[in-house]
Amino acid sequence: MTLPKPTTVHAPHIPLTDYYQTEQDRQAYLRQMFDNTAADYNLIEAIFAWGSGSRYRRQALIRGGLKTGMKVLDVGVGTGLVAAQACLLTGNPALVTGVDPSPGMMAASKLPATMVLVEGRAESLPFPDNHFDFLSMGYALRHISDLGVAFAEFERVLKPGGRLCLLEITRPKNRLGRWLLKSYMRGVIPLLTRAVTRQKNTETIWRYHWDSIEACVPPEQVVAALSAAGLTQVERHLELGVFSEYQAIKAAPSQPD
């Protein structure tokens, strides 16, 4: 008897049917949710990270290899929390471009006027080949529809030798850690949103964040997908058992003998 081959899962997680029914529904659901909660996003994020998020993002970008003068693409720029640090580290906001499918999130950003914001998706980046020295993405890996397609796009738009740094929250390995983070994101943060915001969906988004973290493919699969896209020196740096930093480099073209 021949057993059927397992279905390859290209998305970072299976459809979360408490929020939308099919993978095809995911994109529209996420865009509406992020558009509707954009005005409150930075405030709740600051509460979630206890005000340490900016410092952590800056240090993560430095660990990823971001240096002064690099041309940067921030994918899933949202309200610009990662891009703001990239602007400081490059020394020139005009070198930083942000792309996001949610116009509401980008409209809520408080970024330098010389930085470029473009509506678009990770799976189809509206930029030429070999264009950026550095590509970042902050906590948006769980929201893309196809890891392989998106990572191939990342490799395409990076210059040879260009660097990549993806930030993501990873489900803790131990049971106590999972329970603590789940209780914080699905219980404490939504409760706090009721006191400081007026948007009902702001409460929902933080529950969704945990559910997508819990369902996300393991880090080993993310690393494998980055390597399969042609990126080299793929590594995962872990902070506090929760914050994953995926780092990689686009290979330089081989020299003829």
C-alpha positions in Angstrom: 0.0 0.0 0.0 1.4 3.4 -1.0 0.7 6.2 1.5 -0.1 9.6 0.2 2.7 12.2 0.4 2.3 14.9 3.0 1.1 18.2 1.8 3.9 20.9 1.8 2.8 23.9 3.9 4.1 27.0 2.2 2.5 29.5 4.6 4.1 30.1 8.0 1.0 28.5 9.7 -2.3 26.8 8.9 -5.4 29.0 8.5 -6.5 30.3 11.9 -10.2 29.7 11.5 -11.2 31.7 14.6 -10.4 34.8 12.6 -10.7 33.8 8.9 -11.8 30.6 7.1 -9.2 29.9 4.4 -5.7 30.9 3.4 -7.2 33.0 0.6 -9.1 35.0 3.2 -6.0 35.7 5.3 -4.7 38.7 3.2 -7.9 40.7 3.3 -8.5 39.9 7.0 -5.0 41.0 8.0 -5.2 44.2 6.0 -8.5 45.2 7.6 -7.3 44.3 11.1 -4.1 46.3 10.8 -5.8 49.3 9.1 -8.3 49.4 11.9 -5.8 49.2 14.8 -3.0 51.3 13.4 -3.8 54.4 15.5 -3.2 52.4 18.7 -0.5 50.0 17.6 2.6 51.9 18.8 1.0 52.6 22.2 0.1 49.0 22.9 3.5 47.8 21.5 5.3 50.0 24.0 3.2 48.5 26.8 3.9 45.0 25.6 7.7 45.5 25.4 7.8 47.7 28.6 9.4 50.5 26.6 12.4 48.4 25.6 11.4 47.7 22.0 13.3 50.5 20.3 16.6 49.6 22.0 16.2 45.9 21.2 15.4 46.6 17.5 18.4 48.8 17.2 20.7 46.2 18.7 19.2 43.4 16.5 19.9 45.4 13.4 23.5 46.0 14.4 23.9 42.3 15.1 22.4 41.7 11.6 25.2 43.8 10.1 23.4 47.1 9.4 26.0 49.9 9.0 26.1 53.6 8.1 25.4 54.4 4.4 23.7 51.1 3.6 20.6 51.2 1.4 17.8 49.4 3.4 14.4 47.8 2.6 12.2 47.2 5.6 9.5 44.7 4.7 6.2 44.8 6.6 7.2 48.3 7.8 3.9 48.8 9.6 4.1 51.9 11.8 7.8 52.1 11.3 9.2 50.7 14.5 12.1 48.9 12.9 12.5 51.4 10.1 13.0 54.3 12.6 16.0 52.5 14.0 17.3 51.8 10.5 17.1 55.5 9.7 19.3 56.3 12.7 21.8 53.6 12.0 22.2 54.4 8.3 22.7 58.1 9.1 20.3 59.1 6.3 16.6 58.3 6.2 16.5 58.7 2.4 18.4 55.5 2.2 15.6 53.6 3.9 12.5 52.3 2.1 9.5 50.7 3.8 6.9 48.4 2.1 3.7 47.2 3.6 0.2 46.0 2.4 -1.6 48.1 5.1 -1.9 51.8 4.1 -3.4 52.5 7.5 -0.4 51.3 9.3 2.0 53.4 7.2 -0.2 56.4 7.6 0.1 56.1 11.4 3.9 56.0 11.2 6.0 58.9 12.4 9.0 58.5 10.2 11.3 61.1 8.6 9.7 62.8 5.6 12.7 61.8 3.4 12.1 58.0 4.0 10.2 56.3 1.2 7.0 54.3 2.0 5.5 51.9 -0.7 2.4 49.8 -0.6 3.2 46.3 -1.5 3.6 42.7 -0.3 6.6 40.5 0.7 5.7 38.0 -2.0 5.9 40.5 -4.8 8.3 43.3 -4.0 8.0 46.3 -6.4 11.7 46.9 -6.6 14.4 45.9 -9.1 16.9 43.1 -8.7 20.2 43.7 -6.7 18.9 47.0 -5.3 19.4 46.9 -1.5 22.4 46.4 0.8 20.2 45.3 3.8 16.7 43.9 4.2 14.9 43.8 7.5 11.5 42.6 8.6 10.1 43.0 12.1 7.5 40.5 13.4 5.8 40.1 10.1 7.0 36.7 9.1 3.8 35.1 10.5 1.7 37.3 8.2 3.1 36.4 4.8 1.4 33.8 2.7 4.3 31.8 1.3 7.7 31.6 2.9 9.5 30.3 -0.2 8.1 33.0 -2.5 8.8 35.8 0.0 12.3 34.6 0.7 13.1 34.3 -3.0 11.9 37.9 -3.4 14.2 39.0 -0.5 17.1 37.3 -2.2 16.3 38.9 -5.5 16.2 42.5 -4.3 19.4 42.2 -2.2 22.7 43.1 -3.8 25.4 40.4 -3.9 26.8 40.4 -0.4 23.7 42.1 1.0 22.5 41.2 4.4 19.1 40.1 5.8 17.7 40.3 9.3 14.3 39.0 10.2 12.9 39.6 13.7 10.2 37.3 15.1 8.7 36.2 18.4 9.1 32.4 18.7 7.0 30.1 20.9 9.1 29.2 24.0 10.2 25.6 24.2 9.3 25.0 27.8 5.7 24.7 29.1 6.0 27.4 31.7 7.4 29.9 29.3 4.6 29.2 26.8 2.0 29.6 29.5 3.5 32.9 30.7 3.7 34.4 27.2 0.3 33.2 26.2 -1.3 34.6 29.3 0.5 37.9 28.8 -0.4 38.3 25.1 -3.9 36.7 25.1 -5.0 38.0 28.6 -3.0 40.9 30.1 -2.4 42.9 26.9 -6.0 42.7 25.6 -7.2 43.7 29.1 -4.9 46.7 29.1 -6.1 47.8 25.7 -9.6 48.3 27.0 -8.3 50.9 29.4 -6.1 52.9 27.0 -7.8 52.5 23.5 -11.2 52.9 22.0 -10.8 50.4 19.1 -12.3 47.0 19.8 -10.1 45.4 17.2 -7.0 46.4 19.1 -7.9 43.8 21.7 -8.3 41.2 19.0 -5.0 41.8 17.3 -3.0 40.9 20.3 -4.9 37.6 20.7 -4.2 37.0 17.1 -0.5 37.7 17.5 -0.2 34.9 20.1 -2.3 32.4 18.1 -0.1 33.0 15.1 3.0 32.6 17.2 1.7 29.4 18.7 0.8 28.0 15.2 4.0 29.2 13.4 6.4 26.7 11.8 9.4 25.9 13.9 12.6 28.0 13.5 14.4 25.1 11.8 11.9 25.3 8.9 12.4 29.1 8.6 16.2 28.6 8.4 15.7 25.8 5.8 13.4 28.0 3.7 15.9 30.9 3.7 18.7 28.5 2.6 16.4 27.0 -0.1 15.9 30.6 -1.4 19.6 30.8 -2.2 20.7 32.8 0.8 23.9 31.8 2.6 25.4 31.9 6.1 21.9 31.5 7.5 21.8 31.7 11.3 19.3 32.2 14.0 20.2 34.3 17.0 17.9 33.9 20.1 17.4 36.5 22.8 15.6 35.7 26.1 14.3 32.4 24.7 11.6 34.2 22.7 13.1 36.8 20.3 14.5 35.1 17.1 16.7 37.0 14.8 17.2 35.2 11.4 20.4 36.5 9.7 21.6 35.7 6.2 23.8 37.0 3.3 23.2 37.0 -0.4 26.0 35.1 -2.1 28.3 37.1 -4.3 28.6 35.8 -7.9 31.3 33.2 -8.4 34.4 34.4 -10.2 35.5 32.6 -13.4 38.6 30.5 -13.2 
